[in-house]
Amino acid sequence: MSTTTQPSTTAESKEERLKRYLNQRAAGGELYFKGKFIADEVDLSPKEIGAIMVKLRDSADDLNIEKWSYTSATTWRVTPAQ
């Protein structure tokens, strides 16, 4: 059993879990959220959500992701890609 492959698998599953959540919630149009308010729903910390959102913003072809504003935490705007 290799412990070197474990972290990448865990990171991948966290990213995929958040991406699936965003696709479901944004399917009807726009989704605005702060990581601290969805953390329990996706079983991630707000800090993990922020780090993953930055990655997804550059890599998710099926979602448009942008930092919308910052008031006590980053607000993200997510829409389905056209």
PAZALUM-209622 format. One record per atom (N, C-alpha, C, O): z, y, x; residue number from 0; atom name; residue in one letter. Coordinates in Angstrom, 1 decimal. Atoms other than C-alpha are relative to their C-alpha. Layout:
BEGIN
@up:Z	north:Y	east:X	pos:NUM	site:CA	code:a
...
END
This chain:
BEGIN
@up:0.0	north:-1.2	east:0.8	pos:0	site:N	code:m
@up:0.0	north:0.0	east:0.0	pos:0	site:CA	code:m
@up:0.0	north:1.2	east:0.9	pos:0	site:C	code:m
@up:0.9	north:1.4	east:1.7	pos:0	site:O	code:m
@up:0.1	north:-1.2	east:-0.9	pos:1	site:N	code:s
@up:-1.1	north:3.3	east:1.6	pos:1	site:CA	code:s
@up:0.6	north:1.2	east:-0.7	pos:1	site:C	code:s
@up:0.4	north:1.5	east:-1.9	pos:1	site:O	code:s
@up:-0.6	north:-1.2	east:0.5	pos:2	site:N	code:t
@up:1.0	north:6.4	east:1.1	pos:2	site:CA	code:t
@up:-0.9	north:1.2	east:0.2	pos:2	site:C	code:t
@up:-0.6	north:2.3	east:-0.4	pos:2	site:O	code:t
@up:0.8	north:-1.2	east:-0.2	pos:3	site:N	code:t
@up:-1.7	north:8.7	east:2.4	pos:3	site:CA	code:t
@up:-1.0	north:0.3	east:-1.1	pos:3	site:C	code:t
@up:-1.4	north:1.5	east:-1.3	pos:3	site:O	code:t
@up:0.9	north:-0.2	east:1.1	pos:4	site:N	code:t
@up:-3.9	north:8.3	east:-0.6	pos:4	site:CA	code:t
@up:0.7	north:0.5	east:-1.3	pos:4	site:C	code:t
@up:0.1	north:1.0	east:-2.2	pos:4	site:O	code:t
@up:-0.8	north:-0.3	east:1.2	pos:5	site:N	code:q
@up:-1.1	north:8.9	east:-3.1	pos:5	site:CA	code:q
@up:-0.1	north:1.5	east:-0.4	pos:5	site:C	code:q
@up:-0.3	north:1.8	east:-1.6	pos:5	site:O	code:q
@up:0.0	north:-1.4	east:0.4	pos:6	site:N	code:p
@up:-1.0	north:12.7	east:-3.0	pos:6	site:CA	code:p
@up:-1.3	north:0.5	east:-0.6	pos:6	site:C	code:p
@up:-1.3	north:1.2	east:-1.6	pos:6	site:O	code:p
@up:1.3	north:-0.4	east:0.6	pos:7	site:N	code:s
@up:-4.7	north:13.2	east:-3.6	pos:7	site:CA	code:s
@up:-0.2	north:-0.6	east:-1.4	pos:7	site:C	code:s
@up:-0.8	north:0.1	east:-2.3	pos:7	site:O	code:s
@up:0.1	north:0.6	east:1.4	pos:8	site:N	code:t
@up:-4.6	north:10.8	east:-6.6	pos:8	site:CA	code:t
@up:0.9	north:0.8	east:-0.9	pos:8	site:C	code:t
@up:0.4	north:1.0	east:-2.1	pos:8	site:O	code:t
@up:-0.9	north:-0.8	east:0.8	pos:9	site:N	code:t
@up:-1.6	north:12.7	east:-8.0	pos:9	site:CA	code:t
@up:-0.6	north:1.3	east:-0.3	pos:9	site:C	code:t
@up:-0.6	north:1.8	east:-1.5	pos:9	site:O	code:t
@up:0.6	north:-1.3	east:0.2	pos:10	site:N	code:a
@up:-3.3	north:16.0	east:-7.5	pos:10	site:CA	code:a
@up:-1.2	north:0.0	east:-0.9	pos:10	site:C	code:a
@up:-1.4	north:0.8	east:-1.8	pos:10	site:O	code:a
@up:1.2	north:0.1	east:0.9	pos:11	site:N	code:e
@up:-6.5	north:14.8	east:-9.1	pos:11	site:CA	code:e
@up:0.4	north:-0.2	east:-1.4	pos:11	site:C	code:e
@up:-0.2	north:0.4	east:-2.3	pos:11	site:O	code:e
@up:-0.4	north:0.3	east:1.4	pos:12	site:N	code:s
@up:-4.7	north:13.5	east:-12.2	pos:12	site:CA	code:s
@up:0.6	north:1.3	east:-0.6	pos:12	site:C	code:s
@up:0.4	north:1.5	east:-1.8	pos:12	site:O	code:s
@up:-0.6	north:-1.2	east:0.6	pos:13	site:N	code:k
@up:-2.8	north:16.8	east:-12.6	pos:13	site:CA	code:k
@up:-1.2	north:1.0	east:-0.3	pos:13	site:C	code:k
@up:-1.1	north:1.6	east:-1.4	pos:13	site:O	code:k
@up:1.2	north:-0.9	east:0.2	pos:14	site:N	code:e
@up:-6.1	north:18.8	east:-12.3	pos:14	site:CA	code:e
@up:-0.8	north:-0.5	east:-1.2	pos:14	site:C	code:e
@up:-1.1	north:0.3	east:-2.1	pos:14	site:O	code:e
@up:0.7	north:0.6	east:1.2	pos:15	site:N	code:e
@up:-7.8	north:16.4	east:-14.8	pos:15	site:CA	code:e
@up:0.7	north:0.2	east:-1.3	pos:15	site:C	code:e
@up:0.2	north:0.5	east:-2.3	pos:15	site:O	code:e
@up:-0.9	north:-0.2	east:1.2	pos:16	site:N	code:r
@up:-4.9	north:16.6	east:-17.2	pos:16	site:CA	code:r
@up:-0.1	north:1.4	east:-0.5	pos:16	site:C	code:r
@up:-0.2	north:1.7	east:-1.7	pos:16	site:O	code:r
@up:0.1	north:-1.4	east:0.4	pos:17	site:N	code:l
@up:-5.0	north:20.4	east:-17.2	pos:17	site:CA	code:l
@up:-1.4	north:0.3	east:-0.5	pos:17	site:C	code:l
@up:-1.5	north:1.1	east:-1.5	pos:17	site:O	code:l
@up:1.4	north:-0.3	east:0.5	pos:18	site:N	code:k
@up:-8.8	north:20.5	east:-17.5	pos:18	site:CA	code:k
@up:-0.2	north:-0.6	east:-1.4	pos:18	site:C	code:k
@up:-0.8	north:0.1	east:-2.2	pos:18	site:O	code:k
@up:0.2	north:0.7	east:1.3	pos:19	site:N	code:r
@up:-8.7	north:18.1	east:-20.4	pos:19	site:CA	code:r
@up:0.7	north:0.9	east:-1.1	pos:19	site:C	code:r
@up:0.2	north:1.1	east:-2.2	pos:19	site:O	code:r
@up:-0.8	north:-0.9	east:0.9	pos:20	site:N	code:y
@up:-6.0	north:20.3	east:-22.1	pos:20	site:CA	code:y
@up:-0.8	north:1.3	east:-0.3	pos:20	site:C	code:y
@up:-0.9	north:1.7	east:-1.5	pos:20	site:O	code:y
@up:0.8	north:-1.3	east:0.1	pos:21	site:N	code:l
@up:-8.1	north:23.5	east:-21.5	pos:21	site:CA	code:l
@up:-1.2	north:-0.2	east:-0.9	pos:21	site:C	code:l
@up:-1.6	north:0.6	east:-1.7	pos:21	site:O	code:l
@up:1.3	north:0.3	east:0.8	pos:22	site:N	code:n
@up:-11.3	north:21.9	east:-22.9	pos:22	site:CA	code:n
@up:0.4	north:-0.2	east:-1.5	pos:22	site:C	code:n
@up:-0.3	north:0.3	east:-2.3	pos:22	site:O	code:n
@up:-0.4	north:0.2	east:1.3	pos:23	site:N	code:q
@up:-9.5	north:20.8	east:-26.0	pos:23	site:CA	code:q
@up:0.4	north:1.3	east:-0.7	pos:23	site:C	code:q
@up:0.0	north:1.5	east:-1.9	pos:23	site:O	code:q
@up:-0.6	north:-1.2	east:0.6	pos:24	site:N	code:r
@up:-7.7	north:24.1	east:-26.7	pos:24	site:CA	code:r
@up:-1.1	north:1.1	east:-0.1	pos:24	site:C	code:r
@up:-1.0	north:1.9	east:-1.0	pos:24	site:O	code:r
@up:1.0	north:-1.1	east:0.0	pos:25	site:N	code:a
@up:-10.8	north:26.3	east:-25.8	pos:25	site:CA	code:a
@up:-1.2	north:-0.4	east:-0.8	pos:25	site:C	code:a
@up:-2.2	north:0.3	east:-0.9	pos:25	site:O	code:a
@up:1.2	north:0.5	east:0.7	pos:26	site:N	code:a
@up:-13.3	north:24.2	east:-27.8	pos:26	site:CA	code:a
@up:-0.4	north:0.9	east:-1.1	pos:26	site:C	code:a
@up:-1.6	north:1.0	east:-1.4	pos:26	site:O	code:a
@up:0.4	north:-0.9	east:1.1	pos:27	site:N	code:g
@up:-13.2	north:26.6	east:-30.7	pos:27	site:CA	code:g
@up:-0.3	north:1.4	east:0.3	pos:27	site:C	code:g
@up:-0.5	north:2.2	east:-0.6	pos:27	site:O	code:g
@up:0.3	north:-1.3	east:-0.4	pos:28	site:N	code:g
@up:-13.7	north:29.7	east:-28.7	pos:28	site:CA	code:g
@up:0.9	north:0.4	east:1.2	pos:28	site:C	code:g
@up:0.9	north:-0.3	east:2.2	pos:28	site:O	code:g
@up:-0.8	north:-0.5	east:-1.1	pos:29	site:N	code:e
@up:-11.3	north:31.7	east:-26.5	pos:29	site:CA	code:e
@up:1.5	north:-0.6	east:0.0	pos:29	site:C	code:e
@up:2.0	north:-0.9	east:-1.1	pos:29	site:O	code:e
@up:-1.4	north:0.4	east:-0.1	pos:30	site:N	code:l
@up:-7.9	north:30.6	east:-25.2	pos:30	site:CA	code:l
@up:0.6	north:0.9	east:1.1	pos:30	site:C	code:l
@up:0.1	north:1.0	east:2.2	pos:30	site:O	code:l
@up:-0.8	north:-0.8	east:-0.9	pos:31	site:N	code:y
@up:-5.4	north:33.0	east:-23.6	pos:31	site:CA	code:y
@up:1.3	north:-0.7	east:0.1	pos:31	site:C	code:y
@up:1.9	north:-1.1	east:-0.9	pos:31	site:O	code:y
@up:-1.4	north:0.6	east:-0.2	pos:32	site:N	code:f
@up:-2.2	north:31.6	east:-22.1	pos:32	site:CA	code:f
@up:0.6	north:0.4	east:1.3	pos:32	site:C	code:f
@up:-0.1	north:0.9	east:2.2	pos:32	site:O	code:f
@up:-0.7	north:-0.2	east:-1.2	pos:33	site:N	code:k
@up:0.4	north:32.0	east:-19.5	pos:33	site:CA	code:k
@up:0.5	north:-1.4	east:0.4	pos:33	site:C	code:k
@up:1.0	north:-2.2	east:-0.5	pos:33	site:O	code:k
@up:-0.4	north:1.3	east:-0.5	pos:34	site:N	code:g
@up:1.3	north:28.9	east:-17.4	pos:34	site:CA	code:g
@up:1.4	north:-0.4	east:-0.5	pos:34	site:C	code:g
@up:1.6	north:-1.5	east:-0.8	pos:34	site:O	code:g
@up:-1.4	north:0.4	east:0.3	pos:35	site:N	code:k
@up:5.0	north:29.1	east:-18.2	pos:35	site:CA	code:k
@up:0.1	north:-0.4	east:-1.5	pos:35	site:C	code:k
@up:1.1	north:-1.1	east:-1.9	pos:35	site:O	code:k
@up:0.0	north:0.4	east:1.5	pos:36	site:N	code:f
@up:4.2	north:28.7	east:-22.0	pos:36	site:CA	code:f
@up:-0.6	north:-1.3	east:-0.3	pos:36	site:C	code:f
@up:-0.4	north:-1.9	east:-1.3	pos:36	site:O	code:f
@up:0.6	north:1.3	east:0.2	pos:37	site:N	code:i
@up:2.1	north:25.6	east:-21.6	pos:37	site:CA	code:i
@up:0.5	north:-1.1	east:0.9	pos:37	site:C	code:i
@up:0.1	north:-2.3	east:0.8	pos:37	site:O	code:i
@up:-0.5	north:1.0	east:-1.0	pos:38	site:N	code:a
@up:4.0	north:23.9	east:-18.8	pos:38	site:CA	code:a
@up:0.5	north:-1.3	east:-0.5	pos:38	site:C	code:a
@up:0.2	north:-2.4	east:0.0	pos:38	site:O	code:a
@up:-0.5	north:1.2	east:0.6	pos:39	site:N	code:d
@up:5.8	north:21.5	east:-21.0	pos:39	site:CA	code:d
@up:-1.1	north:-0.9	east:-0.6	pos:39	site:C	code:d
@up:-1.0	north:-2.1	east:-0.6	pos:39	site:O	code:d
@up:1.0	north:0.8	east:0.7	pos:40	site:N	code:e
@up:2.7	north:20.5	east:-22.9	pos:40	site:CA	code:e
@up:-0.9	north:-0.8	east:1.0	pos:40	site:C	code:e
@up:-1.4	north:-1.8	east:0.6	pos:40	site:O	code:e
@up:0.8	north:0.7	east:-1.0	pos:41	site:N	code:v
@up:0.8	north:19.5	east:-19.7	pos:41	site:CA	code:v
@up:0.8	north:-0.6	east:1.1	pos:41	site:C	code:v
@up:0.3	north:-1.2	east:2.0	pos:41	site:O	code:v
@up:-1.0	north:0.6	east:-1.0	pos:42	site:N	code:d
@up:3.9	north:18.3	east:-17.8	pos:42	site:CA	code:d
@up:-0.3	north:0.4	east:1.4	pos:42	site:C	code:d
@up:-0.3	north:-0.4	east:2.3	pos:42	site:O	code:d
@up:0.2	north:-0.6	east:-1.3	pos:43	site:N	code:l
@up:3.3	north:20.7	east:-14.9	pos:43	site:CA	code:l
@up:0.9	north:1.2	east:0.1	pos:43	site:C	code:l
@up:1.3	north:1.8	east:-1.0	pos:43	site:O	code:l
@up:-0.8	north:-1.3	east:-0.1	pos:44	site:N	code:s
@up:5.3	north:23.6	east:-13.5	pos:44	site:CA	code:s
@up:-1.0	north:1.1	east:-0.1	pos:44	site:C	code:s
@up:-2.2	north:1.0	east:0.1	pos:44	site:O	code:s
@up:0.8	north:-1.2	east:0.1	pos:45	site:N	code:p
@up:4.0	north:27.1	east:-14.0	pos:45	site:CA	code:p
@up:-0.7	north:0.3	east:1.4	pos:45	site:C	code:p
@up:-1.9	north:0.7	east:1.4	pos:45	site:O	code:p
@up:0.6	north:-0.2	east:-1.3	pos:46	site:N	code:k
@up:3.4	north:27.3	east:-10.2	pos:46	site:CA	code:k
@up:-1.2	north:-1.0	east:0.2	pos:46	site:C	code:k
@up:-2.2	north:-0.6	east:0.8	pos:46	site:O	code:k
@up:1.1	north:0.9	east:-0.1	pos:47	site:N	code:e
@up:1.3	north:24.1	east:-10.3	pos:47	site:CA	code:e
@up:-1.2	north:0.4	east:-0.8	pos:47	site:C	code:e
@up:-2.3	north:0.3	east:-0.4	pos:47	site:O	code:e
@up:1.1	north:-0.4	east:0.9	pos:48	site:N	code:i
@up:-0.7	north:25.4	east:-13.2	pos:48	site:CA	code:i
@up:-0.8	north:1.1	east:0.6	pos:48	site:C	code:i
@up:-2.0	north:1.1	east:0.6	pos:48	site:O	code:i
@up:0.7	north:-1.1	east:-0.7	pos:49	site:N	code:g
@up:-1.5	north:28.6	east:-11.3	pos:49	site:CA	code:g
@up:-0.9	north:-0.4	east:1.1	pos:49	site:C	code:g
@up:-2.0	north:0.1	east:1.3	pos:49	site:O	code:g
@up:0.7	north:0.5	east:-1.2	pos:50	site:N	code:a
@up:-2.6	north:26.8	east:-8.2	pos:50	site:CA	code:a
@up:-1.3	north:-0.8	east:-0.5	pos:50	site:C	code:a
@up:-2.3	north:-0.7	east:0.0	pos:50	site:O	code:a
@up:1.1	north:0.8	east:0.5	pos:51	site:N	code:i
@up:-4.8	north:24.4	east:-10.3	pos:51	site:CA	code:i
@up:-1.0	north:0.9	east:-0.7	pos:51	site:C	code:i
@up:-2.2	north:0.6	east:-0.6	pos:51	site:O	code:i
@up:0.9	north:-1.0	east:0.6	pos:52	site:N	code:m
@up:-6.3	north:27.3	east:-12.3	pos:52	site:CA	code:m
@up:-0.9	north:0.6	east:1.0	pos:52	site:C	code:m
@up:-2.1	north:0.8	east:0.7	pos:52	site:O	code:m
@up:0.9	north:-0.6	east:-1.1	pos:53	site:N	code:v
@up:-7.6	north:28.9	east:-9.1	pos:53	site:CA	code:v
@up:-1.0	north:-1.0	east:0.4	pos:53	site:C	code:v
@up:-2.2	north:-0.6	east:0.6	pos:53	site:O	code:v
@up:1.0	north:1.1	east:-0.3	pos:54	site:N	code:k
@up:-9.3	north:25.6	east:-8.2	pos:54	site:CA	code:k
@up:-1.0	north:-0.2	east:-1.1	pos:54	site:C	code:k
@up:-2.2	north:-0.2	east:-0.8	pos:54	site:O	code:k
@up:0.9	north:0.2	east:1.2	pos:55	site:N	code:l
@up:-10.7	north:25.1	east:-11.7	pos:55	site:CA	code:l
@up:-0.9	north:1.1	east:-0.2	pos:55	site:C	code:l
@up:-2.1	north:0.9	east:-0.6	pos:55	site:O	code:l
@up:0.8	north:-1.1	east:0.2	pos:56	site:N	code:r
@up:-12.0	north:28.6	east:-11.8	pos:56	site:CA	code:r
@up:-1.3	north:-0.1	east:0.8	pos:56	site:C	code:r
@up:-2.4	north:0.4	east:0.4	pos:56	site:O	code:r
@up:1.2	north:0.2	east:-0.8	pos:57	site:N	code:d
@up:-14.4	north:27.7	east:-9.0	pos:57	site:CA	code:d
@up:-0.8	north:-1.3	east:-0.2	pos:57	site:C	code:d
@up:-1.9	north:-1.4	east:0.2	pos:57	site:O	code:d
@up:0.6	north:1.3	east:0.1	pos:58	site:N	code:s
@up:-15.1	north:24.1	east:-9.8	pos:58	site:CA	code:s
@up:-0.4	north:-0.5	east:-1.4	pos:58	site:C	code:s
@up:-1.2	north:-1.4	east:-1.5	pos:58	site:O	code:s
@up:0.2	north:0.5	east:1.4	pos:59	site:N	code:a
@up:-15.1	north:23.6	east:-13.6	pos:59	site:CA	code:a
@up:-1.3	north:0.6	east:-0.5	pos:59	site:C	code:a
@up:-1.4	north:1.8	east:-0.8	pos:59	site:O	code:a
@up:1.3	north:-0.5	east:0.5	pos:60	site:N	code:d
@up:-18.7	north:23.8	east:-14.8	pos:60	site:CA	code:d
@up:0.0	north:0.1	east:-1.5	pos:60	site:C	code:d
@up:-0.9	north:0.8	east:-2.1	pos:60	site:O	code:d
@up:0.0	north:0.0	east:1.4	pos:61	site:N	code:d
@up:-17.8	north:23.3	east:-18.4	pos:61	site:CA	code:d
@up:1.0	north:1.0	east:-0.6	pos:61	site:C	code:d
@up:1.1	north:1.2	east:-1.8	pos:61	site:O	code:d
@up:-1.0	north:-1.1	east:0.5	pos:62	site:N	code:l
@up:-15.2	north:26.2	east:-18.6	pos:62	site:CA	code:l
@up:-0.3	north:1.3	east:0.8	pos:62	site:C	code:l
@up:-0.6	north:1.2	east:2.0	pos:62	site:O	code:l
@up:0.0	north:-1.3	east:-0.7	pos:63	site:N	code:n
@up:-15.3	north:29.9	east:-17.8	pos:63	site:CA	code:n
@up:1.5	north:0.4	east:0.0	pos:63	site:C	code:n
@up:2.2	north:0.5	east:-1.0	pos:63	site:O	code:n
@up:-1.4	north:-0.3	east:-0.2	pos:64	site:N	code:i
@up:-11.9	north:30.8	east:-16.4	pos:64	site:CA	code:i
@up:0.1	north:1.3	east:0.8	pos:64	site:C	code:i
@up:-0.5	north:1.5	east:1.8	pos:64	site:O	code:i
@up:-0.2	north:-1.2	east:-0.7	pos:65	site:N	code:e
@up:-10.7	north:34.2	east:-15.4	pos:65	site:CA	code:e
@up:1.4	north:0.5	east:-0.2	pos:65	site:C	code:e
@up:2.1	north:0.2	east:-1.2	pos:65	site:O	code:e
@up:-1.3	north:-0.6	east:0.2	pos:66	site:N	code:k
@up:-7.5	north:36.0	east:-14.7	pos:66	site:CA	code:k
@up:-0.1	north:1.2	east:-0.9	pos:66	site:C	code:k
@up:-1.0	north:2.0	east:-0.6	pos:66	site:O	code:k
@up:0.2	north:-1.1	east:1.0	pos:67	site:N	code:w
@up:-7.1	north:38.3	east:-17.6	pos:67	site:CA	code:w
@up:1.0	north:1.2	east:0.2	pos:67	site:C	code:w
@up:0.5	north:2.3	east:0.2	pos:67	site:O	code:w
@up:-1.0	north:-1.1	east:-0.3	pos:68	site:N	code:s
@up:-3.9	north:40.3	east:-16.9	pos:68	site:CA	code:s
@up:1.2	north:-0.6	east:0.6	pos:68	site:C	code:s
@up:1.4	north:-1.8	east:0.8	pos:68	site:O	code:s
@up:-1.2	north:0.4	east:-0.6	pos:69	site:N	code:y
@up:-0.6	north:40.2	east:-15.3	pos:69	site:CA	code:y
@up:1.2	north:0.9	east:-0.5	pos:69	site:C	code:y
@up:1.2	north:2.1	east:-0.2	pos:69	site:O	code:y
@up:-1.2	north:-0.6	east:0.5	pos:70	site:N	code:t
@up:2.6	north:41.1	east:-17.1	pos:70	site:CA	code:t
@up:1.1	north:-1.1	east:0.0	pos:70	site:C	code:t
@up:1.2	north:-1.9	east:-0.9	pos:70	site:O	code:t
@up:-1.1	north:0.9	east:-0.3	pos:71	site:N	code:s
@up:5.6	north:39.1	east:-15.8	pos:71	site:CA	code:s
@up:-0.5	north:-1.4	east:0.3	pos:71	site:C	code:s
@up:0.2	north:-2.3	east:0.7	pos:71	site:O	code:s
@up:0.7	north:1.2	east:-0.4	pos:72	site:N	code:a
@up:3.1	north:36.2	east:-15.2	pos:72	site:CA	code:a
@up:-1.5	north:0.2	east:-0.3	pos:72	site:C	code:a
@up:-1.9	north:1.0	east:-1.1	pos:72	site:O	code:a
@up:1.5	north:-0.1	east:0.2	pos:73	site:N	code:t
@up:-0.7	north:35.7	east:-15.0	pos:73	site:CA	code:t
@up:-0.3	north:-0.5	east:-1.4	pos:73	site:C	code:t
@up:0.1	north:-1.6	east:-1.8	pos:73	site:O	code:t
@up:0.6	north:0.5	east:1.2	pos:74	site:N	code:t
@up:-2.5	north:35.5	east:-18.3	pos:74	site:CA	code:t
@up:-1.4	north:-0.4	east:0.3	pos:74	site:C	code:t
@up:-2.1	north:0.3	east:1.0	pos:74	site:O	code:t
@up:1.4	north:0.6	east:-0.3	pos:75	site:N	code:w
@up:-5.6	north:33.3	east:-18.1	pos:75	site:CA	code:w
@up:-0.8	north:0.0	east:-1.3	pos:75	site:C	code:w
@up:-0.3	north:-0.2	east:-2.4	pos:75	site:O	code:w
@up:0.9	north:0.1	east:1.2	pos:76	site:N	code:r
@up:-8.6	north:33.5	east:-20.4	pos:76	site:CA	code:r
@up:-1.0	north:-1.1	east:0.3	pos:76	site:C	code:r
@up:-1.6	north:-1.2	east:1.4	pos:76	site:O	code:r
@up:0.9	north:1.2	east:-0.1	pos:77	site:N	code:v
@up:-10.6	north:30.3	east:-20.9	pos:77	site:CA	code:v
@up:-0.9	north:-0.1	east:-1.1	pos:77	site:C	code:v
@up:-0.5	north:0.1	east:-2.3	pos:77	site:O	code:v
@up:1.0	north:0.2	east:1.0	pos:78	site:N	code:t
@up:-13.8	north:29.9	east:-22.8	pos:78	site:CA	code:t
@up:-0.9	north:-1.2	east:0.4	pos:78	site:C	code:t
@up:-1.1	north:-1.5	east:1.6	pos:78	site:O	code:t
@up:1.0	north:1.1	east:-0.4	pos:79	site:N	code:p
@up:-16.3	north:27.0	east:-23.0	pos:79	site:CA	code:p
@up:-1.2	north:0.6	east:0.7	pos:79	site:C	code:p
@up:-1.6	north:1.7	east:0.3	pos:79	site:O	code:p
@up:1.2	north:-0.5	east:-0.6	pos:80	site:N	code:a
@up:-19.2	north:27.5	east:-20.7	pos:80	site:CA	code:a
@up:-1.2	north:-0.1	east:-0.9	pos:80	site:C	code:a
@up:-1.3	north:-1.0	east:-1.7	pos:80	site:O	code:a
@up:1.2	north:0.0	east:0.9	pos:81	site:N	code:q
@up:-22.5	north:28.4	east:-22.4	pos:81	site:CA	code:q
@up:-1.1	north:-0.8	east:0.5	pos:81	site:C	code:q
@up:-2.2	north:-0.8	east:-0.1	pos:81	site:O	code:q
END
